[in-house]
């Protein structure tokens, strides 16, 4: 007799084992120390561009598109996003 056949015939013990293991995992997760979650600071560059008196469309076409275009001078840069 294998475990799967026994679990199909007796679903209550299998369900109780599942609940017990889930609770044990949740309790273990909550008891983890902060040192197990490393504090990661990813490198970020923030650029602010101002063009006084310009419409948003003009600022986007004149400044933002040029800043967002990848440049070969930026080594190690993988993405560029505008917010």
N, C-alpha and C positions, 0 to 999 in steps of 0.2 A: 504494500500500500504506500503510495507516495503522498507528499504533503498537499499537493493541489487537490487530489481526490478527497482527502480527509477534510480540507477546508471547504470544499463545495458541499459536502454532506453536513458539516458542522460550522456554519458561518459565524456563529456568535463568538467562539474563541478567536477566530481569525480577525474579526472586527475589533474585539477587545485588545488584541495584540497591536493592531494598527493604531488605535487610540492611545494606548500606553506608549508606544514608540513616538508618536507625534507629540504627546505631552512632554516626554523626556527631552525631545529635541528642542521644543520651545523653552523649557526651563534651562537647558544648557545654553541656548542662545542668549537668554536674558542675563545669565550669570557671567557672560564673557566680560573680561576687563576691557577698559578703553585701549590699552596697549595692543590688543589684538586687532583693532581697527586703526591702521596707520593714518595719520593726518597727512594728506597729500595736497600740496600746493602746485597746481599746474601753471606753467608759465603763460601769462596772458598779457597782451599789449592792447591798450585802449587808446584810440585816436579820436580826438574831438576836432571837428572842422567847422569853422564859422565863416559865413559870408554875409555880413550885415546888409539888410535891404533886399536880399535875393529871395525869390519864390522857392518853395520846396522842390519843384521840378528842376529849376535851374541848379540848385545845390546838388541834387542827385546827379544830373548830367555832367556838371562841371567838376565836381569834387569827389563825390562818393564812388562813382564808377572807376575813377582813376585809383583811388585808395584800395578798392576791393580787387582790382586786377592783380593777379599773382605776379610778383617780381622775381627775377632770377637772383637778385641780391639777397633775398630772405632765405637763408639756408635753414633747413629743418622745419620750415613752415609747412603744415599739412592742410590747413583749412583757413578760410577767411569768411567771416560772417558779419552781416550788418544787422543791427537791432533797432 
